[in-house]
Amino acid sequence: MGMLRGFLNTLTDIVYPKVCIACKRHLKGITSVDELVCGECWKKIKKNAPPFCRSCGRHLERPVTKSICPACVRKSLYFDRAFSPCVYEGVIKDLIHAFKYRGKDHLGPALGNLMAQFVEDYTLPMDMMDLIIPVPLHKTRLREREFNQAAVLSSHVAGKFKKEMSPEALKRVRNTKTQTDLQPDKRLLNVKGSIAVSAEKDLKGKNILLIDDVLTTGATCSEAALALKNAGANIVFVLTLAN
């Protein structure tokens, strides 16, 4: 199915002129990123800037004690720290929706570059990471989308920094409701017990970089981190494209 989708995408590009995924402007003759997004839209992506919350990684609007945002003070998350290069609004939100829900998996390298550049710009401790693991999709949802967006991003980051990637280390053992349809206080309960570690994978003492596309409440990444730590993982950092 993936090969068929790729063929159909190529055929569509021949029949119809390439347009920016965000603003639908024709790309012929103008600057673009991978012939997918016009240069003007790419520049409008809102970047996450320091100071960062030491838990969720969001920008702190004003100085706060212990460098943690008010939302994170009120909850316990099982990952050690999260990072995101972008703020989940505007152009990047449109691109992520196209990436996840409209089969635009060829956006993966461009979006993965944003994550890799953030790692380099802020000297994140990639050297200490033993393994990169994408947040898994349930098999039902994977059949619907035909790909896991977190795995696409993980593959790009792993290749960039020459790290081992293990897409099968985590699995969804229960198909949950879409988190976007739920209020923040319901999200932790929705994903509770839904992620497990594959029996074949030895994670004892490993430092893990967990990758997903978006971090909102942190519920899904926290549940994945809990499964990893219960399996003996040491540090679990999270890298998402946006938060």
C-alpha positions in Angstrom: 0.0 0.0 0.0 2.9 2.4 0.8 4.4 1.9 -2.7 0.9 2.4 -4.3 0.5 5.7 -2.3 3.9 6.8 -3.5 3.1 6.1 -7.1 -0.2 8.0 -6.8 1.5 10.9 -5.2 4.0 11.1 -8.0 1.2 10.8 -10.6 -0.7 13.6 -8.9 2.3 15.8 -9.0 2.6 15.3 -12.7 -1.1 16.1 -13.4 -1.4 18.9 -10.9 1.2 21.6 -10.3 3.0 21.5 -7.0 1.5 23.8 -4.3 2.6 24.8 -0.8 0.9 22.4 1.6 0.3 25.2 4.1 -0.9 28.1 1.9 -1.7 26.3 -1.4 0.5 28.8 -3.4 2.0 27.5 -6.6 5.7 26.5 -5.9 7.0 26.9 -9.5 9.6 29.5 -9.6 9.7 30.3 -5.9 11.8 29.2 -3.0 10.5 26.2 -1.2 11.5 23.5 1.2 11.7 20.1 -0.6 9.1 21.4 -3.1 6.5 21.0 -0.3 6.3 24.2 1.6 7.0 27.7 0.3 9.8 29.7 1.8 7.4 32.3 3.2 5.3 29.7 5.1 8.5 27.9 6.4 9.7 31.2 7.9 6.4 31.6 9.7 6.9 28.5 11.7 6.9 29.7 15.4 10.0 28.3 17.1 10.2 27.3 20.7 12.6 29.6 22.5 14.3 29.5 25.9 13.9 29.6 28.8 12.3 26.2 28.7 10.2 24.4 31.3 12.5 21.7 32.7 9.6 19.1 32.5 7.5 19.7 29.3 10.0 21.9 27.4 7.6 24.7 26.7 8.8 28.3 26.7 8.4 30.0 30.1 6.7 33.3 29.6 8.0 34.7 32.9 10.6 33.7 35.5 9.2 31.0 37.8 10.8 29.1 40.7 12.7 25.9 39.8 12.2 26.6 36.0 9.0 24.6 35.8 5.7 25.8 34.2 2.5 26.0 36.4 0.9 23.2 34.4 3.8 20.8 35.2 3.8 21.7 38.9 0.4 20.2 39.2 1.1 16.8 37.6 3.6 14.0 37.7 5.1 12.9 34.4 7.3 9.8 34.1 9.8 11.1 31.5 12.7 13.0 32.8 12.5 16.0 30.4 10.9 16.9 27.1 12.1 19.1 24.2 10.3 20.6 21.2 11.6 22.9 18.4 8.2 24.4 17.5 5.1 25.8 19.0 2.0 23.9 18.0 0.1 26.6 16.1 -0.1 28.2 12.7 1.9 26.7 9.9 3.5 23.8 11.8 0.1 22.7 13.1 -1.2 22.6 9.4 1.9 20.7 8.3 1.6 18.1 11.2 -2.1 17.6 10.3 -1.2 17.0 6.7 1.6 14.7 7.7 -0.5 12.6 10.0 -4.0 12.6 8.5 -3.6 13.4 4.8 -0.9 10.8 4.0 1.9 13.4 3.4 4.6 11.2 4.9 7.0 12.7 2.4 7.0 15.7 4.8 9.0 13.5 7.2 12.6 14.6 6.2 11.7 18.3 6.3 10.0 18.0 9.7 12.7 15.7 11.0 15.3 18.4 10.0 13.6 20.8 12.4 14.1 18.4 15.2 17.7 17.6 14.3 18.5 21.3 14.0 17.0 22.0 17.5 19.2 19.2 19.0 22.3 20.8 17.5 21.3 24.4 18.3 20.7 23.7 22.0 23.4 21.0 22.3 20.9 18.4 23.6 22.7 15.4 25.2 22.4 13.1 22.2 25.8 11.4 23.0 24.4 9.9 26.2 21.3 8.4 24.4 21.6 4.6 23.8 18.4 4.1 21.8 15.8 6.1 19.9 12.2 4.8 20.2 9.1 6.2 18.5 5.8 6.3 20.4 3.8 3.4 18.9 0.4 3.4 17.1 -2.1 0.7 17.7 -2.3 -1.8 14.8 -5.8 -0.6 13.9 -4.7 3.0 13.6 -1.5 2.0 11.8 -3.6 0.2 9.2 -5.7 3.3 8.7 -2.7 5.7 8.2 -0.3 3.1 6.6 2.6 4.6 8.6 3.5 5.8 12.1 4.5 9.5 11.9 6.6 9.1 15.1 8.6 6.3 13.4 9.2 8.5 10.3 10.6 11.3 12.5 12.6 8.9 14.6 14.2 7.4 11.5 15.4 10.8 10.4 16.8 11.8 13.8 18.4 8.4 14.3 20.1 8.6 10.9 21.3 12.2 11.5 23.0 11.4 14.8 23.9 7.7 14.0 21.9 6.3 16.8 20.2 2.9 17.0 16.4 3.1 16.5 14.1 0.4 17.8 10.6 0.9 16.3 9.4 -2.4 17.8 10.5 -1.7 21.4 7.1 -0.4 22.4 3.6 -1.6 21.4 0.1 -0.4 21.9 -1.8 -3.1 23.7 -5.1 -1.2 23.8 -6.6 1.0 21.1 -7.5 4.3 22.8 -9.7 7.2 21.9 -7.9 10.1 20.0 -6.4 12.3 22.6 -7.4 15.5 20.7 -11.0 14.7 21.4 -10.5 14.6 25.2 -10.2 17.3 27.9 -6.7 17.4 29.5 -7.9 15.8 32.8 -9.2 12.8 30.8 -6.1 12.1 28.7 -4.0 10.4 31.4 -6.8 8.0 32.2 -7.4 7.4 28.4 -3.8 6.1 27.9 -3.3 4.4 31.2 -2.0 0.9 30.6 -2.2 1.2 26.8 1.6 1.0 26.1 3.9 -1.9 26.9 7.5 -3.0 26.1 8.1 -5.9 23.8 9.3 -8.9 25.7 12.3 -9.3 23.3 13.9 -5.9 24.0 16.4 -5.6 26.9 16.2 -2.0 28.1 18.0 -2.3 31.4 20.2 0.7 32.1 19.5 2.2 28.7 19.1 5.9 28.2 16.2 6.4 25.8 15.1 9.2 23.5 11.4 8.8 23.0 10.0 10.6 19.8 6.5 11.7 18.9 5.0 14.5 16.7 3.2 16.6 19.4 3.3 16.9 23.1 0.2 18.5 24.6 -0.5 17.3 28.2 2.3 14.8 28.0 0.0 11.9 28.9 1.0 9.6 26.0 4.7 10.2 26.3 4.5 9.8 30.1 2.7 6.4 29.7 5.4 5.3 27.3 8.1 6.5 29.6 6.5 4.6 32.5 6.6 1.3 30.4 10.2 1.9 29.6 11.2 2.6 33.2 9.3 -0.4 34.4 11.4 -2.4 32.0 14.6 -1.0 33.5 15.4 2.0 31.4 17.5 4.7 33.1 16.8 8.1 31.6 13.9 8.8 29.3 14.0 12.1 27.4 11.2 13.1 25.0 11.7 14.9 21.7 8.6 16.1 19.8 8.2 18.3 16.8 5.9 20.7 18.6 4.3 21.4 21.9 
